[in-house]
């Protein structure tokens, strides 16, 4: 029996792909890889950050938990060509560009901030700390937060414009998160990490 290999998609073809479902996919080496549903705790943290950021005056249409897709450079075999961060803060100029599809492509400015809540497991940790970090830096995203419940830390990475690499700072317990993108934010690591805990 002859097996027909599915056609590998370019990113442009992927953007036009529609299967009639609400499934989210990462495009890896031209193939669609379905993303599993988010955990309740990850969603709770992303929703909490959404609420806090909007409460500080960031316009509601610019803050997106679990729904904004970001095209990223492929740096090594096996890298996804797109990511769905747990939370994305867009720029005002993105608003008019994302009315049809909430995707930030490589020809657009990068978002102001992406946040990833690290799920348990070696693969998930490597993804958040290594692969996504490298891709977000290469994409020019100025600030990237890693919320790590397992290690009880929030890591804020700020892009160094000269080296193109992130400079990281760890925040624990009652440390106030020092965000260069949102300097008026008064939020502790503990407040973020305790979301969803009884």
C-alpha positions as CSV (number, residue, x, y, z in Angstrom):
1,X,0.0,0.0,0.0
2,X,1.4,3.4,-1.0
3,X,1.3,6.1,1.7
4,X,0.9,9.6,0.5
5,X,2.9,12.1,2.5
6,X,0.9,15.2,3.4
7,X,2.2,18.4,1.6
8,X,4.5,20.5,3.7
9,X,3.1,24.0,4.2
10,X,4.9,27.3,3.9
11,X,4.0,29.8,6.5
12,X,1.9,31.8,4.0
13,X,-0.1,28.6,3.2
14,X,-0.5,27.9,6.9
15,X,-2.0,31.4,7.4
16,X,-4.7,30.5,4.9
17,X,-5.3,27.0,6.3
18,X,-8.7,26.4,7.8
19,X,-10.0,23.0,9.1
20,X,-13.3,24.2,10.6
21,X,-12.1,23.7,14.2
22,X,-10.8,25.9,17.0
23,X,-7.6,24.0,17.2
24,X,-4.3,25.9,17.5
25,X,-1.2,24.6,15.7
26,X,2.5,25.1,15.7
27,X,4.0,24.8,12.2
28,X,7.1,22.6,12.6
29,X,9.1,21.8,9.5
30,X,6.0,22.4,7.3
31,X,3.7,20.2,9.4
32,X,0.8,21.2,11.6
33,X,1.4,20.1,15.2
34,X,-1.8,20.5,17.4
35,X,-1.2,22.3,20.7
36,X,-2.7,20.7,23.8
37,X,-5.3,22.6,25.9
38,X,-3.8,24.9,28.5
39,X,-3.8,23.8,32.1
40,X,-6.1,25.6,34.5
41,X,-3.2,27.1,36.5
42,X,-1.5,28.4,33.4
43,X,-4.7,30.0,32.2
44,X,-5.4,31.5,35.7
45,X,-1.9,33.2,35.8
46,X,-2.3,34.5,32.2
47,X,-5.8,35.9,33.0
48,X,-4.5,37.4,36.2
49,X,-1.7,39.2,34.4
50,X,-4.2,40.4,31.8
51,X,-6.4,41.9,34.5
52,X,-3.4,43.6,36.2
53,X,-2.0,45.0,33.0
54,X,-5.3,46.4,31.8
55,X,-5.9,47.8,35.3
56,X,-2.7,49.8,35.0
57,X,-4.0,51.6,31.9
58,X,-2.8,49.4,29.0
59,X,-5.6,49.4,26.4
60,X,-7.8,46.3,26.6
61,X,-7.4,45.4,22.8
62,X,-3.6,45.2,23.2
63,X,-3.5,42.5,25.9
64,X,-4.1,38.9,24.8
65,X,-4.0,35.8,27.0
66,X,-3.6,32.6,25.0
67,X,-5.0,33.9,21.7
68,X,-2.2,35.8,19.9
69,X,0.1,34.0,17.6
70,X,3.6,35.3,17.0
71,X,5.7,34.2,13.9
72,X,9.3,33.6,15.0
73,X,12.5,32.8,13.1
74,X,13.5,29.2,12.8
75,X,16.9,28.9,14.4
76,X,17.4,25.1,14.3
77,X,15.7,22.0,13.0
78,X,12.6,21.2,14.9
79,X,11.8,24.8,15.9
80,X,8.2,26.0,15.5
81,X,7.7,28.8,13.0
82,X,5.0,30.3,15.3
83,X,4.4,30.4,19.0
84,X,1.3,31.1,21.1
85,X,2.6,32.8,24.3
86,X,0.5,32.6,27.4
87,X,0.1,36.3,27.2
88,X,1.1,39.0,24.6
89,X,1.0,42.7,24.8
90,X,0.8,44.3,21.4
91,X,1.7,47.8,20.2
92,X,-1.0,50.2,19.1
93,X,0.1,49.8,15.4
94,X,-0.8,46.1,15.6
95,X,-4.4,46.8,16.2
96,X,-5.3,47.6,12.6
97,X,-3.1,44.8,11.3
98,X,-4.7,42.0,13.3
99,X,-8.4,42.5,12.6
100,X,-8.7,39.5,10.4
101,X,-6.2,37.2,12.2
102,X,-4.5,37.7,15.5
103,X,-1.1,36.8,14.2
104,X,2.1,39.0,14.4
105,X,4.1,38.1,11.4
106,X,7.8,38.8,10.8
107,X,7.0,41.8,8.6
108,X,5.4,43.6,11.6
109,X,7.1,45.2,14.6
110,X,7.5,42.7,17.5
111,X,5.0,42.8,20.4
112,X,6.0,44.8,23.5
113,X,5.9,41.8,25.9
114,X,5.4,38.0,25.8
115,X,4.8,35.9,28.9
116,X,5.2,32.1,29.1
117,X,4.1,30.1,32.1
118,X,6.3,27.1,32.2
119,X,4.5,23.8,32.5
120,X,6.1,20.9,34.5
121,X,8.4,18.5,32.6
122,X,11.9,18.6,31.0
123,X,10.7,19.3,27.5
124,X,8.4,22.2,28.6
125,X,11.2,23.7,30.7
126,X,13.7,23.5,27.8
127,X,11.1,25.0,25.5
128,X,10.5,28.1,27.7
129,X,14.1,28.6,28.9
130,X,16.0,27.8,25.7
131,X,14.1,27.5,22.5
132,X,11.5,30.2,22.9
133,X,14.0,32.4,24.6
134,X,16.3,32.2,21.6
135,X,13.4,32.7,19.1
136,X,11.9,35.6,21.0
137,X,15.3,37.3,21.2
138,X,15.9,36.8,17.5
139,X,12.4,38.2,16.8
140,X,13.4,41.4,18.7
141,X,10.8,41.1,21.4
142,X,12.1,43.6,24.0
143,X,10.7,41.9,27.1
144,X,10.0,38.2,27.9
145,X,8.7,36.9,31.2
146,X,9.1,33.3,32.3
147,X,6.7,32.4,35.1
148,X,8.1,29.3,36.7
149,X,5.8,27.8,39.4
150,X,8.0,24.8,40.0
151,X,11.0,26.9,40.9
152,X,8.9,29.7,42.5
153,X,10.5,32.4,40.3
154,X,9.5,35.0,37.7
155,X,12.3,35.7,35.3
156,X,12.2,38.9,33.4
157,X,14.4,39.0,30.3
158,X,15.2,42.4,28.6
159,X,16.7,42.5,25.2
160,X,20.1,44.1,24.9
161,X,19.9,46.1,21.7
162,X,23.7,45.7,21.1
163,X,24.2,42.0,21.6
164,X,20.6,40.9,20.6
165,X,20.6,38.7,23.7
166,X,18.4,38.8,26.8
167,X,19.7,40.0,30.1
168,X,17.8,38.2,32.8
169,X,16.7,39.1,36.3
170,X,15.0,36.7,38.8
171,X,12.3,37.8,41.1
172,X,11.1,35.7,44.1
173,X,8.7,36.1,46.9
174,X,8.0,39.7,47.7
175,X,10.4,41.1,45.1
176,X,8.5,43.7,42.9
177,X,8.8,42.8,39.3
178,X,11.0,45.4,37.6
179,X,9.5,45.7,34.1
180,X,11.2,48.1,31.7
181,X,8.2,47.9,29.4
182,X,5.8,48.7,32.2
183,X,7.7,50.6,34.9
184,X,4.5,51.6,36.8
185,X,3.6,48.0,37.5
186,X,3.5,47.2,41.2
187,X,3.4,43.5,41.3
188,X,5.4,41.0,43.3
189,X,6.6,37.6,42.2
190,X,4.6,36.0,45.0
191,X,1.3,37.6,43.7
192,X,1.8,36.0,40.3
193,X,3.0,32.6,41.6
194,X,0.2,32.3,44.1
195,X,-2.6,32.7,41.6
196,X,-4.8,29.6,41.6
197,X,-3.4,28.3,44.9
198,X,-5.8,27.9,47.8
